[in-house]
Amino acid sequence: MSSRPNHKPYRQRVLLWLTAFFLVSGLEALAALDLRLPADGSKLGNAGLEKTIATRVRSGDIDRLADRIHDKLLDTLQTEDGAPPAVQELLNTPGWRHALILHRFFQIVPLSQIEENLANSETAIHFWVWLLTHPQMPQTFVDQVSEHDDLTRVFSIWETIFSKETAEQRETYRNLALATALVHDRPIHAMNASEEETIDPLARYQLFRSNAERKRLKTRLHDMSVSDLVWVVDVALDDTEIEWALTRVSYNRRKWGKAYSDIDYLMERAVLGEDPYEVYSLSEIERHGGICGDQTYFSKNTAKANGVPATGIIGTGARGAHAWLAYKPDSDEWDTSTGRYEDYSNGSTRHPQTHQPFAEFDLLISSDRKMRPEAIERAEMMIATAQLMEKNNLSTAVRSQLIEQAIATAPLHAPNWLAYITYLESNQEPSTTQAQWQDVVDDIERTFKAHPTMWLTARDITLKHLLKDADKETLEKNHSRFRKELARRFPARTDLIRQVFEEQVKSLPENTSYDDLRKFFRDTLSDFGEDSENFKLISRTYFDKTKKLGNQSKEVVDDIHKSFSRHIDQESSDFFRAGVEIGILRDIASFYGQAGEARMREKLEKEADKREANSSKI
């Protein structure tokens, strides 16, 4: 009986020889690598860098690759002697930009995780070579990744999608693949009749890619950014519901708000809590109608199924809690006006990638023309270069100029300003002067005049650096002026008023007298109590802060009751407005009860019951 020859020792020798070859050639490539060379012989950046990456990935030595890229970046900066024109030239050099992108990437992704992945998966080598030699992908990843992402899961999903695609599909739908991985790193559940099913990330990616290839969508997924696609691929519908949305809901993208308004409002559901649905589904909502939450559910999910970025916004105001639609009618802007009440303050949603609260106005600021992706990308490269120089004690002057140039390039990109503030706070000799800090505050307020969120950062600077030695009276006057300025300039941002109010309350000294507390809260109710959400927060805080003082509690509740009558109470016949007034009335009744005023508590409870009975009549 003949035996087959054993080729295993030969294969092992070949493998050892190839490994040694890659190691030697990789060291030679690293030694000779010049990041300043133009992109000759490379369609992506620098042929020498790409050869180095491929070699080190195949040998599994990512740690060595990261170290050498870092050293080469520093060598280049030192060679150029830190002159600003030279640094700007480097930022225009594809190879140097590619290396800087990888340096940022390796600071976020644990190198041991990459090496472990390479050792455990045959397809991983192809995936990582592709990923690291295509600088736009690690760049996009760095720009989009969050501390809340499960990186192990993200790369597992991304690699799985990669392994199932053709080379053409990988290039065409690379942003769709990354968005799917970032969103589905946590399980997303879809309701299918009475059963809950977990959506498979690969299957969901393939469904969207297939619908895009068949031109069934209202958008071109291959042209969309990852930051937009995450608001599409998070759709929590099963495949059957997505198919229904594709075949039965066909609005023009720019007019998708009709998907909200075309759902009849069902007052019986709002007032009596009726549930008209056999199964909670898109078709049932279309058939029976619904309340604002149902209108939002229908419009946002049918938009997502059709490839349109969308989300539901929740907010509160004079008519209580409310839900409305936010969507992108085109590639450059978010529209949050559909179903929105005009006098409602900043609403919020949950970001599909981080699952953290996300403000409505943060969607809007991303639509500003000054937030162009290419400008933000270049600004972030400047900041990354400045940070690299800082860690290695290179030119302070150049760092400052780079950060200032980043702000000029993308003025509404908040991280640029935060980097500048960090830089100024680190200055020792000479230290940043009060005049310089005042200039920063003025610049922030002027730059963000239409987007006031950064005003709170400017406020922090004021308190920390400009008023750090101010007396109590000066601080109180400054707090009051700032709140009034916010209310005057941004009447829709009552959420910021509440935030500033809460911070001011925390800063009140423990030994603040009753008379001073009473004056502070009465003035605040007078200035900002016309907004129901403001009123509820201020009045509850007023009562909680003073109830320990005993005998004065009734006087405090009387103040709150009078302010309610003056600013809030309309005895409205509107069901939703009446609900807000009744809720506040019951709060005041509770305050009277806690203050030992049983007669007033009972009187207000009866009044609230009467109004509630009247408001429930449709």
C-alpha positions in Angstrom: 0.0 0.0 0.0 1.6 3.2 -1.1 1.7 6.3 1.1 1.4 9.9 0.0 4.4 12.2 0.6 4.3 14.5 3.6 4.6 18.0 2.4 4.1 19.6 5.9 7.8 20.3 6.7 8.3 21.9 3.3 5.2 24.1 3.8 6.5 25.1 7.2 9.9 26.1 5.7 8.2 28.1 3.0 6.0 29.9 5.6 9.1 30.7 7.8 11.0 32.0 4.7 8.1 34.2 3.7 7.7 35.6 7.2 11.4 36.4 7.4 11.2 38.0 3.9 8.3 40.2 5.0 10.0 41.2 8.2 13.3 42.2 6.4 11.6 43.9 3.5 9.2 45.7 6.0 12.2 47.0 8.0 13.9 48.2 4.8 10.7 49.9 3.7 10.3 51.6 7.0 13.9 52.8 7.1 13.6 54.3 3.6 10.1 55.7 4.0 9.8 59.4 3.2 6.4 60.7 4.0 7.1 63.9 2.0 7.3 62.1 -1.3 4.4 62.6 -3.8 2.0 59.8 -4.5 4.0 58.4 -7.4 3.1 54.8 -8.1 0.1 55.0 -5.8 -3.5 56.0 -6.3 -4.1 56.5 -2.6 -1.2 58.2 -1.0 2.4 57.0 -0.7 3.5 53.7 -2.3 6.3 53.2 0.3 3.8 53.6 3.1 1.3 51.2 1.6 4.0 48.6 1.1 5.1 49.0 4.7 1.5 48.6 5.9 0.9 45.5 3.8 4.1 43.9 5.1 3.5 44.6 8.7 -0.1 43.5 8.6 0.9 40.2 7.0 3.6 39.7 9.7 1.1 40.6 12.4 3.4 43.2 13.9 1.0 46.2 14.2 2.7 47.6 17.3 5.9 48.0 15.4 4.0 49.6 12.5 2.4 52.2 14.8 5.7 53.0 16.5 7.5 53.6 13.2 4.7 55.7 11.8 4.8 57.9 14.9 8.6 58.2 14.6 8.5 59.1 10.9 5.9 61.7 11.6 8.1 63.3 14.2 11.2 63.0 12.1 9.4 64.9 9.3 8.1 67.6 11.6 11.6 68.1 13.1 13.2 68.1 9.7 10.9 70.9 8.7 11.9 72.8 11.9 8.2 73.4 12.7 7.8 76.2 10.2 4.1 76.9 9.6 4.3 76.9 5.8 6.1 73.6 5.9 3.4 72.0 8.2 0.7 73.2 5.8 2.6 71.7 2.9 2.8 68.4 4.8 -1.0 68.4 5.3 -1.3 68.6 1.5 1.1 65.7 1.0 -0.9 62.4 0.6 1.6 60.2 2.3 2.0 62.4 5.3 -1.7 62.8 5.7 -2.1 59.0 5.4 0.4 58.4 8.1 -1.2 61.0 10.4 -4.6 59.4 9.9 -3.2 56.0 10.9 -1.5 57.6 13.9 -4.9 58.9 15.1 -6.5 55.5 14.2 -3.9 53.6 16.3 -4.6 55.9 19.3 -8.2 54.8 19.3 -8.1 51.2 18.3 -6.1 48.9 20.7 -3.2 47.4 18.8 -3.5 44.1 20.6 -7.0 43.8 19.4 -5.8 44.1 15.7 -3.0 41.6 16.3 -5.3 39.2 17.9 -7.8 39.5 15.1 -5.0 38.9 12.5 -4.0 35.7 14.4 -7.4 34.3 14.6 -8.9 34.9 11.2 -7.6 34.3 7.7 -9.9 36.9 6.1 -8.6 39.4 8.7 -5.3 39.9 6.8 -7.1 41.0 3.6 -9.5 43.2 5.6 -6.8 45.0 7.5 -4.6 45.5 4.5 -7.6 47.0 2.6 -8.6 49.2 5.6 -5.2 50.6 6.5 -4.1 51.2 2.9 -7.3 53.2 2.1 -6.8 56.3 4.1 -10.3 57.6 3.6 -11.6 54.6 5.7 -9.6 55.0 8.9 -10.2 58.8 8.5 -13.9 58.3 8.4 -13.7 55.8 11.3 -11.8 58.2 13.5 -14.2 61.1 12.7 -17.3 59.0 13.4 -16.3 56.6 16.3 -17.5 57.2 19.8 -16.4 56.2 23.3 -19.7 54.3 23.5 -18.9 52.0 20.6 -18.0 48.3 21.2 -14.9 48.2 19.0 -14.6 44.4 19.1 -18.1 44.1 17.8 -17.7 46.9 15.3 -14.7 45.4 13.6 -16.3 41.9 13.7 -19.3 43.1 11.8 -17.3 45.2 9.4 -15.0 42.3 8.6 -17.9 40.0 8.1 -19.5 42.3 5.6 -16.1 42.8 3.8 -15.7 39.0 3.4 -19.0 38.7 1.7 -18.5 41.5 -0.9 -16.9 41.8 -4.2 -14.1 44.3 -4.6 -16.5 46.7 -6.4 -19.1 46.4 -3.7 -16.5 47.1 -1.0 -15.6 50.4 -2.7 -19.1 51.5 -3.6 -20.8 50.7 -0.3 -17.9 51.2 2.1 -19.7 53.9 4.1 -22.9 51.8 4.3 -20.8 48.9 5.7 -19.1 51.1 8.4 -22.4 52.7 9.3 -24.0 49.3 9.8 -21.1 48.1 11.9 -21.2 51.2 14.1 -25.0 51.1 14.7 -25.4 47.3 15.1 -22.6 46.8 17.6 -25.5 46.6 20.1 -28.4 44.3 19.2 -31.3 46.1 17.5 -34.7 44.5 18.0 -37.6 44.7 15.6 -41.2 43.7 16.4 -42.6 41.0 14.1 -46.3 40.5 15.0 -46.2 39.4 18.6 -42.5 38.3 18.5 -39.4 40.3 19.0 -36.5 39.5 16.7 -32.9 40.6 16.7 -31.8 42.1 13.4 -28.8 40.4 11.8 -26.3 43.2 10.8 -25.1 41.4 7.7 -28.6 40.7 6.4 -29.6 44.3 7.1 -26.6 45.7 5.2 -27.3 43.3 2.3 -31.0 44.4 2.2 -30.1 48.1 2.0 -27.4 47.4 -0.6 -29.8 45.3 -2.7 -32.5 47.9 -2.6 -29.9 50.6 -3.5 -28.6 48.5 -6.5 -32.2 47.9 -7.6 -32.8 51.7 -7.4 -35.7 51.3 -5.0 -34.7 54.0 -2.6 -35.2 57.8 -2.6 -31.5 58.4 -2.0 -28.2 57.2 -3.4 -26.6 55.3 -0.5 -23.2 55.1 -2.1 -23.0 58.9 -2.1 -24.0 59.4 1.5 -21.7 60.0 4.5 -21.5 57.6 7.4 -22.8 60.4 9.7 -26.0 60.4 7.6 -26.3 56.6 7.1 -26.4 55.8 10.8 -29.8 57.6 10.8 -31.0 55.1 8.1 -29.6 51.7 9.0 -30.9 51.9 12.6 -34.4 51.3 11.4 -36.0 49.0 13.9 -38.4 47.2 11.5 -38.4 43.7 10.3 -37.9 42.9 6.6 -41.6 42.6 6.0 -42.3 46.1 7.4 -39.5 47.5 5.3 -40.9 46.0 2.2 -44.4 47.4 3.1 -42.8 50.9 3.4 -41.0 50.6 0.1 -44.1 49.5 -1.8 -46.8 51.5 0.0 -45.2 54.8 1.0 -43.7 56.9 -1.8 -43.4 60.5 -1.0 -40.9 62.8 -2.6 -37.8 63.0 -0.4 -38.2 66.8 0.0 -41.8 66.4 1.2 -41.5 63.4 3.5 -43.1 65.5 6.2 -46.5 64.5 4.6 -45.9 61.0 6.0 -46.5 62.6 9.4 -49.4 64.9 8.6 -51.2 62.3 6.4 -51.7 60.1 9.5 -55.1 61.2 11.0 -54.8 62.4 14.5 -56.8 60.1 16.8 -58.1 62.3 19.7 -59.7 59.3 21.4 -56.3 57.7 21.8 -54.9 60.9 23.3 -57.8 61.5 25.8 -59.0 58.0 26.6 -55.9 55.9 25.9 -57.7 53.8 23.3 -55.6 51.2 21.4 -57.1 50.6 17.9 -54.4 48.4 16.6 -54.6 44.6 16.2 -50.8 44.7 15.8 -48.7 47.8 16.1 -47.5 48.1 12.5 -47.2 50.7 9.8 -50.3 49.5 8.0 -52.4 49.6 11.1 -51.2 53.2 11.9 -52.1 54.2 8.3 -55.5 52.6 8.6 -56.5 53.9 12.0 -54.5 57.0 12.6 -52.8 57.8 15.9 -51.3 60.4 18.2 -48.1 62.4 17.7 -45.9 59.4 18.8 -47.6 57.2 16.2 -47.3 59.8 13.5 -43.6 60.1 14.3 -43.1 56.4 14.4 -44.7 56.0 11.0 -43.0 58.9 9.3 -39.4 58.3 10.6 -39.4 54.6 9.9 -40.9 54.8 6.4 -38.3 57.4 5.7 -35.4 55.2 6.9 -36.8 52.2 4.9 -36.6 54.4 1.8 -33.0 55.5 2.5 -33.9 58.9 4.0 -32.1 59.9 7.2 -34.7 60.5 9.9 -35.5 60.4 13.6 -38.2 61.2 16.1 -37.8 64.3 18.3 -39.4 64.5 21.8 -39.9 67.8 23.6 -42.1 69.6 26.1 -43.8 72.9 26.1 -47.0 74.8 26.8 -49.1 71.8 25.7 -47.1 69.1 27.4 -45.0 66.3 26.0 -45.0 66.1 22.2 -43.2 64.1 19.4 -42.4 65.3 15.9 -40.3 64.3 12.9 -36.8 65.3 11.9 -35.5 64.2 8.4 -33.1 65.3 5.7 -35.0 66.6 2.7 -31.7 66.8 0.9 -28.1 66.0 1.5 -27.2 69.4 3.1 -29.9 70.1 5.7 -32.0 68.7 8.5 -35.6 69.7 8.8 -37.1 69.5 12.3 -40.3 71.6 11.6 -42.7 68.8 10.7 -45.3 68.4 13.5 -43.3 70.8 15.7 -45.1 73.4 17.9 -43.6 76.8 17.3 -43.1 77.7 21.0 -41.4 74.5 22.1 -37.9 74.5 23.2 -35.0 72.3 22.1 -36.2 68.7 21.7 -34.1 65.6 21.8 -33.7 62.2 20.4 -31.3 59.3 20.9 -28.3 59.0 18.6 -28.5 55.7 16.7 -24.8 55.0 17.1 -24.1 56.1 20.7 -27.6 55.5 22.1 -27.1 58.7 24.1 -29.4 61.8 24.2 -28.9 64.0 21.2 -30.2 67.5 21.0 -32.5 68.7 18.1 -30.3 71.8 17.6 -27.2 69.6 17.2 -28.9 68.2 14.1 -29.5 71.7 12.8 -25.9 72.9 13.4 -24.7 70.0 11.3 -26.7 71.6 8.4 -24.8 74.9 8.5 -22.7 75.6 5.4 -19.7 76.3 7.7 -19.8 72.6 8.7 -18.6 71.3 5.4 -17.1 67.8 5.9 -14.0 68.6 3.9 -13.4 71.7 6.1 -13.9 69.7 9.3 -11.6 67.0 8.1 -8.8 69.5 7.3 -9.3 71.2 10.7 -9.1 68.0 12.5 -5.8 67.2 10.8 -4.4 70.5 12.0 -5.5 69.8 15.5 -4.0 66.3 15.4 -0.7 67.7 14.2 -0.8 70.3 17.0 -1.5 67.6 19.6 1.4 65.4 18.2 3.7 68.4 18.5 2.5 69.1 22.1 3.2 65.5 23.3 6.7 65.7 21.9 7.5 69.3 23.1 7.7 70.8 19.6 7.2 74.4 18.7 4.5 76.1 20.9 4.1 78.9 18.4 3.3 76.5 15.6 0.8 74.6 17.7 -1.0 77.9 18.4 -1.1 78.8 14.8 -2.3 75.4 13.7 -5.2 75.5 16.2 -6.1 79.1 15.1 -6.0 78.0 11.5 -8.3 75.0 12.4 -10.8 77.4 13.9 -10.7 79.6 10.8 -11.2 76.6 8.6 -14.2 75.1 10.4 -15.4 77.8 12.9 -18.5 76.0 14.0 -16.7 72.7 14.8 -16.7 72.8 18.6 -13.6 70.5 19.1 -11.5 73.2 17.5 -12.5 75.7 20.2 -12.1 73.1 23.0 -8.5 72.4 21.8 -7.8 76.1 21.8 -9.1 76.5 25.3 -7.0 73.6 26.4 -3.9 75.1 24.8 -4.5 78.5 26.5 -5.0 76.9 29.9 -1.7 75.0 29.5 0.2 78.2 28.9 2.7 78.8 31.7 5.2 81.4 30.5 3.6 83.7 29.7 0.2 82.7 31.1 -3.0 83.6 29.3 -4.2 87.1 30.3 -7.7 88.1 31.2 -7.8 90.2 28.0 -7.0 87.1 25.9 -9.7 85.2 27.7 -12.2 87.9 27.1 -11.3 87.8 23.4 -12.1 84.1 23.4 -15.4 84.6 25.0 -16.4 87.3 22.6 -15.2 85.3 19.6 -17.2 82.2 20.7 -20.4 84.3 21.2 -20.0 86.0 17.9 -19.2 82.8 16.0 -22.0 80.8 17.5 -24.6 83.6 17.3 -27.1 81.3 15.6 -26.1 78.2 17.6 -25.9 79.0 21.3 -24.8 75.7 22.8 -21.2 76.9 22.8 -22.3 79.9 24.8 -22.2 77.7 27.9 -18.6 76.9 27.2 -17.9 80.7 27.0 -19.8 81.0 30.2 -17.5 78.5 31.9 -14.5 80.5 30.7 -16.1 83.7 32.2 -16.6 82.1 35.6 -13.3 80.2 35.7 -11.0 82.9 34.4 -12.7 86.3 34.4 -14.8 86.2 37.5 -12.8 83.8 39.7 -12.2 86.5 42.3 -15.5 88.3 42.0 -17.6 89.0 45.0 -21.1 87.5 45.6 -23.0 90.5 44.4 -21.0 90.8 41.2 -21.5 87.1 40.4 -25.3 87.3 41.0 -25.6 90.3 38.7 -23.6 88.6 36.0 -25.6 85.4 36.3 -28.8 87.4 35.9 -27.5 89.3 32.9 -26.4 86.1 31.2 -29.8 84.4 31.6 -31.6 87.4 30.3 -29.3 87.7 27.3 -29.9 84.0 26.5 -33.6 84.5 26.7 -33.5 87.6 24.5 -31.3 86.2 21.8 -32.6 82.6 21.8 -36.2 82.5 23.0 -36.6 79.0 21.7 -33.7 77.7 23.8 -35.4 77.6 27.2 -33.5 74.4 27.8 -30.3 76.5 28.1 -32.1 78.8 30.6 -32.9 75.8 32.8 -29.4 74.5 32.5 -27.9 77.9 33.6 -30.4 78.1 36.4 -29.5 74.7 37.8 -25.8 75.6 37.7 -26.5 78.8 39.5 -28.5 77.1 42.2 -25.7 74.7 42.8 -23.3 77.6 43.3 -25.5 79.2 46.0 -23.6 79.2 49.3 -25.0 76.9 52.0 -25.5 79.8 54.4 -27.6 81.9 52.0 -30.3 83.6 54.0 -34.0 83.0 53.5 -34.5 86.5 52.4 -31.8 86.2 49.7 -33.1 82.9 48.5 -36.6 84.2 48.3 -35.5 87.3 46.3 -33.5 85.1 43.9 -36.3 82.6 43.2 -39.1 85.3 43.0 -36.9 87.3 40.5 -36.3 84.1 38.5 -40.0 83.2 38.4 -40.8 86.8 37.3 -38.2 86.7 34.5 -38.6 83.2 33.1 -41.8 81.7 34.6 -44.0 82.2 31.5 -42.5 79.0 30.1 -44.3 76.1 31.7 -41.1 73.9 31.9 -39.2 76.7 33.4 -41.9 77.3 35.9 -42.0 73.7 37.0 -38.3 73.5 37.5 -38.0 76.9 39.3 -41.0 76.3 41.6 -39.9 72.8 42.7 -36.4 74.0 43.3 -37.6 77.0 45.3 -39.8 74.8 47.5 -37.1 72.1 48.0 -34.5 74.7 48.9 -36.6 76.5 51.5 -38.9 73.9 53.0 -36.3 73.0 55.7 -36.7 76.6 57.0 -40.1 75.6 58.6 -42.3 78.6 59.3 -41.6 80.3 56.0 -42.8 77.4 53.8 -46.3 78.7 53.4 -45.0 82.1 52.3 -42.9 80.3 49.6 -45.9 78.3 48.3 -48.0 81.5 48.3 -45.2 83.0 46.1 -45.4 80.0 43.7 -49.2 80.0 43.6 -49.3 83.8 42.8 -46.7 83.3 40.1 -48.7 80.5 38.6 -51.8 82.7 38.4 -49.8 85.5 36.9 -47.7 83.6 34.3 -49.2 80.1 33.6 -52.9 79.7 34.5 -55.2 80.4 31.5 -58.0 77.9 32.6 -57.5 76.6 29.1 -60.1 74.6 27.3 -57.4 73.0 25.1 -57.0 69.4 26.3 -53.2 69.4 26.2 -52.7 72.9 27.6 -55.2 72.1 30.4 -53.2 69.0 31.2 -50.1 71.1 31.8 -52.0 73.6 34.0 -53.6 70.8 36.0 -50.3 69.1 36.6 -48.7 72.3 38.0 -51.8 72.9 40.1 -51.5 69.5 41.7 -47.8 70.2 42.4 -48.8 73.4 44.2 -51.4 71.5 46.1 -48.7 69.0 47.2 -46.5 71.9 48.3 -49.3 73.3 50.5 -49.8 69.9 52.0 -46.1 69.5 52.9 -46.2 73.0 54.4 -49.0 71.9 56.7 -51.7 73.8 54.9 -54.3 71.1 54.5 -57.2 73.4 53.6 -55.3 74.9 50.6 -54.2 71.5 49.5 -57.7 70.2 49.5 -59.0 73.3 47.7 -56.5 73.1 44.9 -57.0 69.3 44.5 -60.7 69.8 44.0 -60.0 72.6 41.4 -57.6 70.2 39.6 -60.2 67.4 39.6 -62.9 69.7 38.2 -60.6 70.9 35.4 -59.6 67.4 34.6 -63.2 66.2 34.3 -64.0 69.1 32.0 -60.9 68.6 29.8 -61.7 64.9 29.2 -64.9 65.8 27.3 -64.0 65.4 23.6 
